Amino acid sequence: MRYWATNTGILSLKRGILSLTEFADELFADDGLDPWMENYATLWFLHWNLISLKKDCLYTYYWLFNHYTYPTFDKHTLAKRITEAVKDNGWPEMSADTLDRDIGCLISLYATKPSRNRFTEEKIESPLTELELISPITRRDVLQLNRGAKPNLSIYTFLFGLFKFWNYYSPNSKTLSFESICYAPMSPGKVFLINEDVVAGFMQDISNATDGILAYSETAGLKQLFLKKDVSNLDETAFCILRKNYK
């Protein structure tokens, strides 16, 4: 419980003391924003944290969503690619058994299980399956990354990811390229598995949704997002925008 709570941004561990993070306290208090996790924004928030924390065995999560470029995968292929990435990047190595269990856990968290008539404990699914990011396909043991439109991804959740990415990718810049928003590691395009068309759709409403903080421009073929107003803390702005999902 502690492992997953810390890696999804619910608990923080500082000097050996566990405590609820500020936003998690807002969410899950008895009178909180979403104590029963009924809002999709909460699930996207948990997903973002899982993907963004590159530590322990969570390289698997980070690498699959941010660096894997093919539409389908199986456990063997994914394990091979991650092992290569660990060596190339100098990350702490893990045993083959640990990696296999980690990949199996990831699949259980995200992929919808085949329907069965009889209820069993194995049929109980993770809440993250509701995001429909990974699904099994016809071929045995092959899974698909579902890149494209996400009906349950609001513009405010997209903006949460965008400001978090901006803070990670280029915190001192007043502009972001459309390409980086779609394809750079830890971008909304990568983490939320959305394509250029979906990102372009969000760009059309971005000025209104941010009260003029952001503006999108396509000039001479150059697609860019601009910070039109000073933002003192991009990370805090991300959470302020995310909260709009609950109003």
Backbone bond lengths (Angstrom), bond angles and torsions (degrees), N, CA, C in turn:
res aa  C-N    CA-C-N  psi(-1)  N-CA   C-N-CA  omega(-1)  CA-C   N-CA-C  phi
1 M - - - 1.454 - - 1.537 110.25 -
2 R 1.330 115.87 -44.54 1.458 119.31 179.88 1.524 110.51 -63.79
3 Y 1.314 116.82 -41.63 1.469 121.64 -178.59 1.528 110.67 -57.40
4 W 1.340 116.88 -50.96 1.459 120.18 -176.82 1.521 111.73 -73.57
5 A 1.320 117.00 -34.04 1.461 119.48 179.68 1.524 111.69 -66.90
6 T 1.322 117.32 -37.09 1.463 119.39 178.46 1.529 110.81 -74.86
7 N 1.315 117.42 -36.98 1.459 120.08 -177.00 1.524 113.32 -80.09
8 T 1.310 117.99 -8.18 1.465 120.37 173.61 1.525 111.45 -107.55
9 G 1.328 117.10 9.82 1.453 120.59 175.36 1.514 114.29 77.15
10 I 1.326 117.73 19.68 1.468 121.10 178.07 1.525 110.52 -88.12
11 L 1.322 115.73 -42.39 1.466 120.72 177.21 1.521 109.70 -116.54
12 S 1.314 115.86 150.10 1.464 120.97 172.06 1.524 108.27 -118.95
13 L 1.308 115.38 145.90 1.461 121.36 -179.62 1.523 108.06 -116.84
14 K 1.338 116.20 110.39 1.448 121.05 -179.71 1.517 109.48 -130.66
15 R 1.339 114.98 122.77 1.471 121.25 -179.77 1.523 111.65 54.45
16 G 1.316 115.47 39.23 1.449 121.11 177.33 1.519 115.29 78.30
17 I 1.336 117.04 5.24 1.465 120.41 -178.18 1.529 109.93 -111.56
18 L 1.324 116.06 127.48 1.457 121.75 177.30 1.523 110.25 -91.14
19 S 1.325 115.64 136.98 1.464 119.51 176.01 1.517 109.30 -151.72
20 L 1.322 115.70 154.91 1.452 120.22 175.79 1.523 109.81 -65.00
21 T 1.329 116.22 138.97 1.452 119.03 171.81 1.528 108.78 -69.68
22 E 1.320 116.26 159.67 1.465 120.53 -175.97 1.526 111.64 -58.37
23 F 1.331 116.51 -46.73 1.458 118.92 -177.05 1.527 111.18 -70.20
24 A 1.336 117.30 -37.60 1.464 120.61 177.88 1.521 110.77 -62.25
25 D 1.325 117.36 -37.36 1.456 120.95 177.15 1.528 110.30 -63.53
26 E 1.333 116.47 -40.71 1.464 120.27 175.92 1.520 111.54 -62.37
27 L 1.315 116.21 -39.03 1.462 120.62 -177.01 1.519 112.58 -70.77
28 F 1.322 116.77 -50.90 1.458 121.03 -163.47 1.524 115.34 -105.47
29 A 1.321 117.84 4.54 1.468 118.99 172.05 1.524 109.36 -62.43
30 D 1.322 117.14 158.87 1.471 120.16 -177.91 1.522 112.02 -54.33
31 D 1.326 116.37 -34.74 1.461 120.81 177.77 1.526 110.55 -108.91
32 G 1.332 115.56 29.22 1.456 121.00 -174.75 1.520 114.10 -79.24
33 L 1.314 114.92 -176.65 1.458 121.37 -176.77 1.519 112.58 -67.12
34 D 1.335 116.73 -36.30 1.471 119.88 -175.40 1.529 110.39 -156.13
35 P 1.342 117.53 65.06 1.476 119.56 -173.30 1.528 113.94 -64.10
36 W 1.341 118.07 -21.78 1.469 120.61 -178.40 1.528 112.36 -107.73
37 M 1.311 117.48 13.86 1.471 122.58 179.37 1.531 111.57 51.88
38 E 1.309 116.33 53.43 1.459 121.35 -179.80 1.532 112.33 -98.36
39 N 1.321 117.08 -10.91 1.455 121.45 -178.31 1.531 109.03 -99.94
40 Y 1.334 116.30 131.45 1.462 119.68 -179.05 1.525 112.00 -60.40
41 A 1.336 117.39 -27.95 1.460 119.59 179.41 1.523 111.44 -57.91
42 T 1.324 117.14 -34.16 1.465 120.96 178.89 1.522 110.77 -65.00
43 L 1.325 116.33 -42.36 1.465 120.25 179.18 1.528 111.23 -65.37
44 W 1.341 116.31 -40.85 1.464 118.90 177.58 1.522 110.75 -65.11
45 F 1.314 117.60 -35.59 1.461 121.65 176.40 1.530 110.73 -61.79
46 L 1.326 117.35 -46.25 1.465 121.09 178.53 1.523 110.71 -63.11
47 H 1.328 116.15 -42.77 1.471 120.90 178.33 1.525 110.65 -60.31
48 W 1.327 117.25 -46.22 1.466 120.06 -179.08 1.530 110.76 -57.20
49 N 1.311 116.76 -43.54 1.459 119.65 -178.69 1.522 112.40 -66.75
50 L 1.314 117.25 -38.86 1.465 119.84 177.64 1.523 111.28 -60.70
51 I 1.333 115.71 -41.03 1.453 120.27 -175.61 1.525 111.67 -76.23
52 S 1.329 116.74 -28.51 1.463 119.70 -171.60 1.519 113.73 -89.44
53 L 1.321 117.78 -12.07 1.464 119.78 -176.42 1.524 110.25 -96.73
54 K 1.331 116.44 97.72 1.462 121.06 -177.54 1.530 109.58 -87.43
55 K 1.301 116.16 79.94 1.452 118.21 178.07 1.522 108.99 -150.86
56 D 1.325 114.80 166.11 1.462 120.68 -178.08 1.529 109.68 49.72
57 C 1.324 117.12 -128.92 1.462 120.40 -179.06 1.526 112.43 -93.27
58 L 1.329 116.97 5.49 1.460 118.73 -176.81 1.518 112.96 -78.01
59 Y 1.340 118.59 5.65 1.451 120.22 167.93 1.524 109.71 -54.99
60 T 1.316 116.07 -35.54 1.463 120.85 -178.62 1.515 110.56 -57.36
61 Y 1.311 116.86 -48.03 1.458 121.74 -177.96 1.531 110.27 -67.67
62 Y 1.316 115.90 -48.56 1.461 120.79 -179.70 1.524 110.89 -58.02
63 W 1.315 116.70 -47.70 1.458 120.15 -172.58 1.529 112.11 -71.36
64 L 1.323 117.67 -40.53 1.464 119.50 -178.61 1.525 111.16 -59.82
65 F 1.314 117.54 -47.48 1.461 120.05 -175.31 1.528 113.20 -79.99
66 N 1.331 117.26 -26.93 1.461 119.05 -174.33 1.523 115.37 -101.45
67 H 1.326 117.55 -22.75 1.463 118.89 -173.17 1.529 114.64 -127.67
68 Y 1.294 118.45 -18.34 1.463 119.76 179.58 1.526 108.58 -76.24
69 T 1.323 117.25 126.78 1.466 120.92 -170.27 1.524 114.61 -107.87
70 Y 1.331 117.58 -0.49 1.457 119.68 -177.32 1.538 110.27 -97.41
71 P 1.336 117.74 155.44 1.466 119.60 -177.10 1.523 114.38 -75.99
72 T 1.343 117.97 -21.73 1.468 120.63 -178.25 1.529 110.08 -129.78
73 F 1.330 115.53 163.11 1.460 120.30 176.94 1.524 109.38 -157.74
74 D 1.319 114.96 161.31 1.464 121.29 167.96 1.521 107.45 -129.71
75 K 1.322 116.85 171.61 1.465 120.27 -173.59 1.524 111.54 -61.77
76 H 1.327 117.01 -40.71 1.469 120.36 -177.22 1.526 110.83 -65.07
77 T 1.333 116.88 -47.01 1.465 120.87 -178.96 1.513 110.91 -63.72
78 L 1.323 116.68 -44.14 1.455 120.74 -178.85 1.532 110.66 -63.73
79 A 1.324 117.28 -42.66 1.469 120.64 178.64 1.519 111.22 -60.90
80 K 1.320 116.48 -41.75 1.466 120.66 179.42 1.520 111.11 -63.06
81 R 1.337 116.47 -46.21 1.469 120.66 -178.57 1.532 111.25 -64.91
82 I 1.318 117.34 -41.21 1.463 120.10 -178.79 1.527 110.58 -68.67
83 T 1.315 117.81 -38.99 1.464 120.97 176.83 1.516 110.77 -59.24
84 E 1.341 116.02 -41.99 1.465 120.28 177.57 1.525 110.80 -64.71
85 A 1.340 116.98 -41.65 1.469 121.05 -179.16 1.523 111.19 -65.58
86 V 1.328 117.35 -38.44 1.464 121.68 178.68 1.524 110.33 -60.58
87 K 1.323 116.01 -43.70 1.472 119.98 179.93 1.525 110.69 -68.42
88 D 1.335 116.99 -43.26 1.465 121.09 -177.03 1.529 112.21 -65.51
89 N 1.330 116.83 -32.91 1.457 120.99 -175.70 1.525 113.99 -98.45
90 G 1.331 117.01 -4.07 1.446 120.60 179.91 1.512 113.74 70.80
91 W 1.341 117.14 25.70 1.459 120.61 177.92 1.533 109.18 -75.99
92 P 1.337 117.46 155.76 1.465 119.63 176.37 1.534 110.94 -57.90
93 E 1.309 115.87 131.23 1.463 119.93 -177.13 1.524 110.89 -77.61
94 M 1.325 115.11 154.55 1.461 121.47 175.32 1.517 108.33 -127.55
95 S 1.324 115.96 156.26 1.459 119.67 -179.43 1.520 110.35 -70.06
96 A 1.327 116.03 160.21 1.464 120.96 179.16 1.525 110.84 -60.67
97 D 1.332 116.86 -37.69 1.473 120.51 179.97 1.530 110.80 -66.76
98 T 1.335 116.42 -41.95 1.466 120.22 179.21 1.520 110.65 -63.46
99 L 1.332 116.17 -43.73 1.460 120.29 179.50 1.523 110.84 -64.09
100 D 1.327 116.94 -40.71 1.462 120.49 179.27 1.529 111.21 -62.01
101 R 1.346 116.39 -43.01 1.470 120.00 178.29 1.526 110.99 -65.88
102 D 1.331 115.35 -37.74 1.459 119.81 -178.51 1.529 111.05 -65.49
103 I 1.318 116.36 -42.52 1.465 120.59 177.85 1.526 110.43 -65.31
104 G 1.321 116.20 -40.95 1.461 119.70 177.53 1.516 111.60 -61.26
105 C 1.341 116.22 -38.39 1.467 120.93 178.79 1.524 110.26 -67.06
106 L 1.325 116.52 -42.91 1.468 120.46 178.25 1.527 110.85 -58.22
107 I 1.322 116.07 -45.89 1.466 120.37 179.92 1.528 110.66 -62.05
108 S 1.331 116.74 -41.00 1.465 120.28 178.60 1.518 111.74 -64.48
109 L 1.335 116.50 -33.39 1.466 120.69 -178.96 1.524 112.24 -71.60
110 Y 1.342 116.70 -36.16 1.456 119.69 -169.13 1.527 115.65 -111.32
111 A 1.311 117.99 -28.34 1.469 119.67 -171.62 1.528 111.54 -93.93
112 T 1.317 115.57 133.15 1.459 121.17 176.49 1.514 109.58 -66.77
113 K 1.324 116.21 135.38 1.458 120.62 179.77 1.520 110.10 -81.57
114 P 1.343 117.39 148.42 1.466 119.81 175.37 1.521 110.69 -56.99
115 S 1.317 116.94 140.81 1.467 120.66 -177.75 1.515 111.03 -69.69
116 R 1.323 115.02 142.76 1.464 121.09 175.94 1.512 108.04 -133.55
117 N 1.306 115.83 152.02 1.462 119.18 179.91 1.521 111.96 -73.41
118 R 1.309 116.28 -37.63 1.455 120.46 -175.76 1.523 109.99 -93.26
119 F 1.330 116.87 131.45 1.459 121.10 179.80 1.528 110.36 -76.47
120 T 1.327 116.06 133.08 1.463 121.76 172.56 1.524 107.62 -138.15
121 E 1.330 115.45 167.47 1.466 119.28 178.11 1.521 111.18 -61.56
122 E 1.352 116.52 -31.28 1.456 119.90 -179.44 1.518 112.08 -65.19
123 K 1.319 116.38 -21.01 1.455 119.84 -178.57 1.532 112.35 -79.93
124 I 1.325 117.99 -15.09 1.461 121.24 178.81 1.532 108.69 -64.77
125 E 1.314 116.40 127.10 1.449 120.62 -174.15 1.527 111.38 -107.87
126 S 1.318 114.81 153.65 1.453 121.97 173.78 1.529 109.32 -68.42
127 P 1.326 117.81 146.53 1.477 119.63 174.85 1.525 113.06 -56.73
128 L 1.340 117.57 -27.05 1.456 120.51 -177.35 1.525 113.16 -69.22
129 T 1.339 117.44 -15.08 1.466 118.56 175.21 1.522 111.03 -64.83
130 E 1.343 117.17 -23.06 1.464 120.59 -179.76 1.528 112.32 -66.78
131 L 1.325 116.71 -17.69 1.461 119.88 177.29 1.522 111.78 -76.32
132 E 1.326 116.85 -16.71 1.472 123.50 176.02 1.531 111.71 55.85
133 L 1.322 116.09 45.01 1.458 121.06 179.24 1.523 112.37 -85.63
134 I 1.325 116.72 -29.69 1.465 121.61 -179.22 1.525 108.58 -132.68
135 S 1.316 116.20 137.57 1.465 119.22 178.24 1.526 110.05 -142.89
136 P 1.343 117.42 146.88 1.464 120.32 174.89 1.516 109.84 -71.51
137 I 1.333 116.48 148.77 1.458 120.06 175.93 1.519 109.33 -119.90
138 T 1.312 116.82 -176.13 1.463 121.36 -168.76 1.517 112.92 -58.52
139 R 1.327 116.02 -44.32 1.464 118.35 -177.29 1.526 110.36 -66.46
140 R 1.304 116.16 141.99 1.460 121.56 -176.19 1.527 111.56 -61.57
141 D 1.337 115.21 131.12 1.460 123.42 174.23 1.533 113.93 65.79
142 V 1.313 117.73 13.75 1.465 120.58 177.43 1.522 108.65 -104.55
143 L 1.344 115.29 135.58 1.454 120.53 -179.14 1.522 110.47 -121.36
144 Q 1.313 114.93 157.96 1.453 121.25 -175.46 1.520 110.75 -120.34
145 L 1.330 116.02 135.32 1.457 121.45 171.34 1.525 107.76 -85.77
146 N 1.311 117.15 120.22 1.462 121.39 -172.85 1.531 110.79 -89.55
147 R 1.328 115.57 83.30 1.459 120.72 179.65 1.521 109.87 -85.75
148 G 1.321 116.44 131.85 1.458 120.92 179.26 1.512 111.12 147.48
149 A 1.317 115.76 -156.64 1.468 121.20 -177.35 1.525 111.00 -62.90
150 K 1.329 116.09 142.52 1.459 122.99 177.24 1.531 107.87 -124.85
151 P 1.327 118.20 98.80 1.470 121.03 -176.43 1.528 113.76 -57.60
152 N 1.338 116.99 -25.97 1.473 119.31 -178.11 1.532 112.88 -96.63
153 L 1.334 117.32 11.63 1.469 121.89 177.46 1.527 108.48 -101.97
154 S 1.324 116.69 107.34 1.456 120.74 -178.48 1.526 110.88 -80.12
155 I 1.324 116.29 164.89 1.462 119.32 177.86 1.527 110.65 -64.76
156 Y 1.328 117.86 -29.17 1.469 119.77 179.70 1.526 111.28 -71.66
157 T 1.321 117.02 -36.24 1.466 119.67 175.20 1.521 110.24 -68.87
158 F 1.335 116.39 -40.97 1.463 120.25 174.90 1.532 110.31 -57.10
159 L 1.331 116.85 -43.97 1.465 120.88 -179.29 1.522 111.98 -67.31
160 F 1.323 116.95 -34.91 1.469 120.18 172.97 1.528 109.34 -55.34
161 G 1.330 115.75 -50.57 1.461 119.88 178.46 1.515 112.54 -62.73
162 L 1.323 116.17 -38.19 1.464 120.53 -178.98 1.526 111.37 -63.92
163 F 1.334 117.81 -46.97 1.465 120.15 179.93 1.532 111.45 -68.67
164 K 1.326 117.58 -36.65 1.467 119.96 176.05 1.535 109.82 -63.01
165 F 1.327 115.68 -42.71 1.466 120.52 178.13 1.529 110.81 -64.06
166 W 1.314 117.09 -43.94 1.465 121.26 179.93 1.525 110.11 -58.35
167 N 1.313 116.41 -43.16 1.465 121.53 179.63 1.527 111.49 -64.99
168 Y 1.316 116.38 -32.71 1.469 122.21 -179.67 1.528 111.49 -81.57
169 Y 1.320 116.77 -40.94 1.463 122.94 -168.08 1.523 112.83 -88.35
170 S 1.328 116.89 -44.07 1.463 120.04 -175.07 1.524 110.58 -156.75
171 P 1.327 118.09 68.27 1.469 121.50 -170.85 1.523 114.91 -64.88
172 N 1.326 117.58 -21.50 1.466 119.89 -177.54 1.524 113.54 -99.66
173 S 1.313 116.49 4.08 1.460 120.85 -178.30 1.520 110.92 -95.46
174 K 1.325 115.82 148.54 1.467 121.90 177.01 1.529 111.71 -95.12
175 T 1.325 117.05 -1.48 1.459 120.17 -179.41 1.530 110.41 -135.42
176 L 1.317 114.66 154.07 1.465 122.45 171.62 1.519 107.68 -134.03
177 S 1.311 116.96 138.09 1.454 119.72 177.55 1.525 110.19 -79.45
178 F 1.316 115.28 149.07 1.461 121.32 176.57 1.525 110.15 -58.51
179 E 1.316 116.46 -39.53 1.461 120.93 -178.62 1.529 111.46 -61.64
180 S 1.339 116.97 -42.73 1.467 119.20 -179.38 1.520 111.06 -66.48
181 I 1.335 117.89 -36.03 1.466 121.69 178.75 1.521 110.90 -63.59
182 C 1.327 115.76 -30.02 1.468 120.20 -178.70 1.525 113.39 -88.27
183 Y 1.336 117.23 -36.43 1.460 119.13 -165.10 1.532 116.78 -125.19
184 A 1.302 119.95 -14.29 1.465 120.03 -178.61 1.528 110.56 -72.02
185 P 1.334 117.90 148.03 1.467 119.90 175.34 1.525 111.40 -55.51
186 M 1.310 116.80 137.24 1.465 126.40 -178.62 1.525 112.87 72.18
187 S 1.329 117.51 13.94 1.464 121.22 175.26 1.524 109.70 -81.23
188 P 1.336 117.71 159.63 1.473 119.28 174.69 1.514 112.56 -57.73
189 G 1.340 116.91 -36.92 1.455 119.64 178.95 1.511 112.71 -59.15
190 K 1.315 116.54 -41.67 1.468 121.44 -179.59 1.525 111.97 -75.68
191 V 1.324 116.59 -54.32 1.466 120.32 -172.44 1.530 111.71 -66.62
192 F 1.334 117.29 -38.42 1.460 120.92 -178.75 1.531 112.54 -91.14
193 L 1.339 117.08 -0.54 1.471 121.84 -178.80 1.531 111.81 52.98
194 I 1.328 116.24 51.12 1.458 120.76 175.89 1.527 109.09 -114.40
195 N 1.329 116.32 151.40 1.455 120.15 -176.22 1.527 111.54 -98.85
196 E 1.337 115.64 -176.44 1.461 120.87 -176.17 1.523 112.70 -60.64
197 D 1.328 116.55 -38.95 1.465 119.61 -179.13 1.526 111.47 -62.09
198 V 1.326 116.72 -41.04 1.464 120.70 179.89 1.526 110.01 -67.36
199 V 1.329 116.77 -45.02 1.472 120.40 178.66 1.529 110.05 -61.10
200 A 1.333 117.17 -42.79 1.463 120.91 179.42 1.527 110.86 -61.18
201 G 1.320 116.96 -37.51 1.458 120.49 177.31 1.518 112.02 -62.89
202 F 1.328 116.67 -41.57 1.467 119.87 177.30 1.529 111.00 -65.34
203 M 1.325 117.06 -34.20 1.463 120.35 -178.17 1.532 111.98 -61.60
204 Q 1.322 117.10 -30.36 1.463 120.47 -177.36 1.534 112.02 -65.81
205 D 1.322 117.13 -28.15 1.471 120.99 -176.80 1.522 113.26 -108.18
206 I 1.325 116.48 7.79 1.459 119.23 -166.82 1.530 112.73 -71.06
207 S 1.322 117.67 -32.32 1.457 119.80 179.30 1.529 111.12 -67.13
208 N 1.332 116.55 -46.49 1.472 120.19 178.60 1.524 111.80 -64.16
209 A 1.318 116.89 -41.26 1.467 121.10 -175.99 1.526 112.10 -68.25
210 T 1.327 116.81 -24.50 1.469 120.41 -178.75 1.530 112.11 -108.17
211 D 1.322 117.19 12.75 1.477 121.58 -178.61 1.527 111.84 53.42
212 G 1.332 114.63 40.81 1.454 119.76 175.58 1.512 116.10 82.53
213 I 1.329 118.34 4.71 1.470 120.40 178.15 1.523 110.12 -66.13
214 L 1.342 116.24 -39.08 1.458 121.40 -178.53 1.522 110.57 -115.78
215 A 1.323 115.94 150.89 1.460 122.25 173.52 1.520 108.39 -140.86
216 Y 1.322 116.07 141.98 1.469 121.80 -179.14 1.516 108.99 -109.05
217 S 1.332 116.08 139.98 1.459 120.44 -177.94 1.524 110.56 -138.44
218 E 1.319 115.68 141.76 1.459 123.09 170.50 1.520 106.98 -123.53
219 T 1.315 116.55 97.07 1.463 121.93 -177.90 1.520 109.58 -122.70
220 A 1.333 115.03 125.78 1.474 121.33 179.60 1.527 111.64 52.31
221 G 1.327 115.03 38.52 1.458 120.29 178.05 1.512 114.35 79.45
222 L 1.327 117.83 0.22 1.470 121.49 179.91 1.525 109.35 -97.18
223 K 1.319 116.79 115.42 1.460 122.13 -178.97 1.521 109.19 -98.94
224 Q 1.341 115.83 119.03 1.459 120.16 -176.05 1.521 111.42 -142.59
225 L 1.318 113.57 153.43 1.455 121.83 173.45 1.530 107.37 -109.60
226 F 1.341 116.14 135.14 1.464 121.20 -176.23 1.524 110.85 -117.71
227 L 1.336 115.18 141.99 1.461 121.17 167.25 1.525 107.37 -85.12
228 K 1.329 116.44 109.84 1.457 120.73 -176.87 1.532 112.43 -88.99
229 K 1.325 116.32 -19.85 1.460 121.31 178.53 1.524 108.88 -126.18
230 D 1.312 116.17 151.05 1.466 119.97 178.73 1.525 110.68 -65.46
231 V 1.310 115.50 133.20 1.464 122.40 176.22 1.518 107.28 -122.12
232 S 1.307 116.79 114.82 1.462 120.45 -174.63 1.525 112.45 -73.28
233 N 1.334 116.59 -30.63 1.460 120.13 -177.30 1.530 109.01 -144.61
234 L 1.318 116.82 105.85 1.465 121.49 -177.89 1.518 111.89 -63.58
235 D 1.332 116.41 -35.71 1.462 120.18 -179.16 1.531 111.06 -66.78
236 E 1.321 117.10 -44.24 1.464 120.35 177.27 1.527 111.21 -64.21
237 T 1.328 116.22 -37.63 1.461 120.33 177.85 1.519 110.92 -62.29
238 A 1.337 116.80 -37.80 1.460 120.98 178.19 1.525 110.83 -57.93
239 F 1.328 117.46 -44.44 1.462 120.66 -178.70 1.527 111.87 -72.64
240 C 1.332 116.77 -34.60 1.471 119.19 176.29 1.526 110.61 -61.65
241 I 1.323 115.94 -40.46 1.472 120.41 178.86 1.517 110.52 -68.95
242 L 1.326 118.47 -41.53 1.465 121.79 -178.81 1.525 111.12 -61.32
243 R 1.311 116.74 -35.83 1.465 120.75 -178.65 1.533 112.06 -61.44
244 K 1.330 117.63 -23.27 1.453 120.72 -179.22 1.526 112.36 -64.53
245 N 1.317 116.67 -19.53 1.474 119.97 176.01 1.518 112.65 -64.58
246 Y 1.311 117.07 -22.63 1.468 120.92 -170.74 1.529 112.20 -102.70
247 K 1.336 117.69 6.24 1.460 120.40 -178.23 1.523 110.06 -97.82
